[in-house]
Structures are given as structure tokens and as C-alpha cells.
């Protein structure tokens, strides 16, 4: 399984903001995307990013995460 949060983080510049979303062309589903939140939390715990917003659907599944690169 690919680490979507780390992929987005590596493409960002320090101080920039980005949305992490599932990409169906790469095989992501909403169910598999839930692991991206765990990956983002690990990056936040390391002080590399700040999770600014977690967007959820009505059923509670995460469909987008907004992050800011700190380092």
C-alpha cells in the first residue's frame, strides 16, 4: 500500500499547504484512504507537517486532509 501522505509531503515546499485526496487512477478508494490519515498523523508527530483540516463525508469516512509542511 502506498503512503499518500508521504508522497504529497515530499512534493511540497516548506510553508506550503496542500490537500491530500484519494486518486482513483492510482487505485485509491475511500476505504483505503483512511490509512492516509494515520500516515499524516505520524508526519505531524515528527514535526514535519501540521494537519489543518480533516474533511469527512456524512458516513464518517475521511475524503480529504489539508496539511501544511513545516520542515
N, C-alpha and C positions, 0 to 999 in steps of 0.2 A: 504494500500500500504506500502511495506517495505521501510525503509530508507537505501539504499545500501551504501551510503557514510558513515553513522554512523556505519554500520556493519563492513566495511573494516577498518575504523578508530579504532574501539575497538580491532581489532585483531593485530594491528601494534604496534611495539616498537617505542619509541621516537627516531627520527632521521632517521627512515627507510622510504623507498619510495615504493609506490605500484600503480598499475593500477586498476582503477575501471572500470569494463566492465559488460554489461548485461549478465545474466546467464539464458539461455532459459530453463534449467531444473527446475529453480525456478519460471518460469512464466514471466520472464522479456522479454520485446520487446523493439525495438529501440524507439518506441513512448513513452513507459512508462519510459524508462531510462532517458529521458530528465529531469525528476524531480530530478535525482541524482545530476545533476549539481547545481540545486538550493540548495540541501542539503549540497553539498560540499562548496558552497559559504557561507552558514550560519556558517559552521565549520571554514572557513577561517576568517570570520568576528569576530569570537570569539577568534581568535589567536591560534587555535588548530592545524590547518594544513596550508600548502601552496599549492595552485594549481599550479603545474609546467607546465602542458600542457593540452590542451583540443583538442582532435583529432576528426575531423568531416569528414563525408562522403561527396561525391560530392553534394548530395542534401541538405546539411547543418545540418543533424541530427548528434548529438554527439554520437560517438560509443565507446569512451574511455576517461578517465580522469586520469591523473597522479598526485598523491598527495604525499606530504612529511609530516609526523607527526612532529609537533613542540613541543607539550606538551602532 
